[in-house]
Amino acid sequence: MAVNRLWALPTLVGLLTGVPLQAQNSTISISCPNQATAGSSVTCSLNLSLRAGVTIDALTFGVAVTPNGSAPALTTGQLSFSESISGPFKNTGGTNNAISVLWSGLSPALSGNQGLGSPGFSLPASASSGQSYAVTITGASASLGNNTVNLSIGPASAVSIGVSGGCTYTLTPPN
């Protein structure tokens, strides 16, 4: 009886942890420039990193841009998305601060590291130096056929409003 317990626990742990970890490290992430000027356009990069052996033929995600603190909300234009992969693509349209994107029936299926495309938006002209915006993946799902592939969502990217006007400072060392 004691022998059965010795091999049963490692076997059970192996069965419970081996399968779910397959896609545990697959990630979708967004990267934006750290600084931009008020009234300018910002283009970010959206990337997918699939764990070795993981493939997908369908992917959907949302992206939102939200003001931090007292920064004014995005009110002009709409978020856009320029895709980097080919396949049946559906952009469900954007609002001033959000967009949803869907690919289904991708052939060949995606694997490895993929640049998915570039979300873009315009910062309010009324934004002030030091104010910032969070660019976040609001949700993501992927699958291969009818099988769900788990994705982790990377951290939000921050875009801060920098000083505009092209000021130049000259520092002169003391004599």
N, C-alpha and C positions, 0 to 999 in steps of 0.2 A: 504494500500500500504506500509506503514512504517513497519508493522508487517512482511510482506513478506521479506523485506530486512534484517531484524534482524535475521531470521533463515536461509536465503539463503547463507549469507557469511560464517557462521561456517560450514554449510553443504558442500559448495563448497571447502573450505579449507580442510576439513576432507577427501573428495573424492580425492583431488589432492595429499595429503601427505600420506595417509594411505597405499595405495598399493605400491608405489615405495620404501617405507622404509622397506618392508618385507626382502629384501636381502641386504640392505644398509650396514650392519655391517658384512657381510660375507667377509672373508679376506684370501688371500694366502700370506705366508711370508717365508722368508729365514733367516737362522741364521748360521753364520760361526764362527770358532774360531777367536778371536781378533788378535792373533799373530801366526806366523809360521816361519820356517827358510827357507832360499833360497834353492831351489832344493828339497824341501819336498813336500809330497802330502797333500792336504787339502780336508777334507770331511765336507760338510755342511748339514744342516737339512732343509727340505722343509715341511711346515705345512699348513693345511687347517683348517679354523675355520668357520663353517657354523652357521648362526643364528638359533635359535630354530625354528623348523618347516620347515626348508629349507633342501631339499635333492637334490642330483645331480646324474646322471648316465653317464655323460660325462664330461671330463676335459682335457684341453690342456693348456700348458704354455711353455714359453721359459726362459732360464737362460743364462746370459752372464757374463764373467769376463773381466773387463777392467782395464788396469793399470792407476793409478793416477800419474799425474806429469811426472817425468822422469823415472818412473819404466819401465823395459823392458816388452814387450808384451809376452804373453804365446806363445811359439813356439814349444814345444814338447808335444807329446801325444795328447789326445783329451779329452774334458769334458766327463765324464761318468755319469750314473745315475743308482742307485740301488733302485728299487721300494720297498715300504713297504706295499702296498695294493695289493690284488689279483684281477684279472679280465683281460679282453682283453687289453693288454699293447702294445703300439707301441712307440719305441724310434726312432725318425727320424734321429738318428745319431748325432754325435757331431763334432765340429771343434776344433781347438786349444782353442777357447775362447767362444763357444756358443753351446747350445743343445736345442732341442725341444722334448717335451714328450706329448703323447696323450693316453687317455683311453676313450673307448666308450663302451656302453652297459654294464656298471657295474651293477652287480646283486649280492647281494642287493645294492641298491643305497647308496651313502655316505651321512652321516649326522653328525652333531656335530663336534668335533675336531678330526682331522685325521693327523697322520704323513704320508706324501706321499712318502718320500724316501730321498735319499742322493746323491746330485750332488757332483762329485769329480773332482779335477784337480791337476796338478803339477805346482808348482811355478818355475820360471826360476832360474837356479843356479847362474846366473849373477846378480840377484836382490841384492840390498844393504840394510843394516840396515836402518830402517826409511821409506823406500819406501812402498807403499801400493797398494791394488787392491780393486776395488768395485765389489761385486757380486750382480747382479741385476736380478729381475724377469722382463723380457722385455715385457711380455704381458701374459694375462691369460683369458680364457673363460670357462664357465661351462653351462650345461643345464640339464634339466630333460625332457626327451622326446624331443619335439620340442620347449619347453619353455626355453628361455635364463634365466640364473640366474646371476645377477650382482655380480662381485667380486671386492673388493678393493685390490690393490697390496701394500704389506707392504714395508717399506723402504729398501734400499740396505744395505748389510752387508759389513763391511770393514775388510780386512785381512792385517795386517802390518807385514813387515819383521822385526823380532827381531834380537837381537845380537846372533850370533852363536859362537861356539867354547867352550862353557861351562866355561866361565870365572867365577871365584869365588872371591869375595871381602870380606875381613875381616876388620871390623871396630873395632878399639880399642879405648875405651874412654880415654880421657886425665886423668892423675893422679891428 
